């Protein structure tokens, strides 16, 4: 699932630079997360960095964007172009 930022956000500016996918940006009133870019840091880190650093705990899972870990990994690979390379076959 992608994450989301609730209206409890205090605009402290700490989450945006932590996002490895550039999914966080300033919205009309508070920060927002682009669900098409959010991988919950899958492929980069073990835990979502924005959640780890948020001082007010306003970054829950977005129920409108349900994704499994394999789906998040596929999104990471699409965003980074870092798909696993197939192993060359061995000639005998």
C-alpha positions in Angstrom: 0.0 0.0 0.0 1.1 3.5 -0.6 1.3 5.8 2.4 -0.6 9.0 2.9 -0.2 12.2 5.0 -3.2 13.2 7.1 -4.3 16.7 8.0 -2.5 16.4 11.3 0.7 17.3 9.4 2.5 20.3 10.9 4.5 21.0 7.7 7.8 20.5 9.6 9.6 19.8 6.2 11.4 16.6 7.5 9.7 14.0 5.4 10.1 15.4 1.9 13.9 15.1 1.7 13.8 11.6 3.2 11.7 10.1 0.4 13.9 8.1 -2.0 11.2 8.2 -4.7 10.4 11.9 -4.6 6.8 10.9 -3.8 6.3 13.6 -1.2 5.6 17.2 -2.1 3.8 20.2 -0.5 0.1 20.2 -1.1 -2.4 23.0 -0.8 -2.4 22.9 3.1 0.1 20.2 4.1 2.4 17.7 2.5 1.1 14.9 0.3 2.3 11.6 -1.0 1.9 10.6 -4.7 0.6 7.0 -4.4 2.0 6.2 -7.9 5.6 6.9 -6.6 5.3 5.6 -3.1 6.8 2.2 -2.5 6.9 2.5 1.3 10.6 2.5 0.7 10.6 -1.1 -0.5 13.7 -1.5 -2.5 15.5 1.2 -0.7 15.1 0.7 3.1 13.5 -1.8 5.5 11.1 0.8 6.9 9.4 3.8 5.4 11.7 6.7 6.1 9.0 9.3 6.3 7.1 7.3 9.0 10.4 6.9 10.9 11.1 10.6 11.0 7.6 12.1 11.3 7.3 13.9 14.7 3.5 13.7 14.8 2.8 10.2 13.4 0.5 11.5 10.6 1.6 9.0 7.9 -0.6 5.9 7.9 -1.2 3.4 5.1 -3.5 4.7 2.4 -6.5 2.4 2.3 -7.3 3.6 -1.2 -4.1 2.2 -2.6 -3.8 -1.4 -1.4 -0.5 -3.0 -2.7 1.4 -6.2 -1.7 5.1 -6.2 -1.1 5.7 -7.8 -4.5 3.6 -5.0 -6.1 5.6 -2.4 -4.3 8.9 -4.0 -5.4 7.6 -4.0 -9.0 6.8 -0.3 -8.7 10.3 0.3 -7.3 11.8 -1.5 -10.3 9.7 0.5 -12.7 10.6 3.8 -11.0 14.3 3.0 -10.8 14.8 0.8 -13.8 16.5 -1.6 -11.4 14.8 -4.8 -12.4 16.7 -8.0 -11.6 18.8 -9.0 -14.5 18.4 -12.6 -15.8 21.3 -14.9 -15.2 23.1 -16.0 -18.3 22.7 -19.7 -19.2 25.7 -22.0 -18.9 26.8 -23.6 -22.2 27.8 -27.2 -22.0 
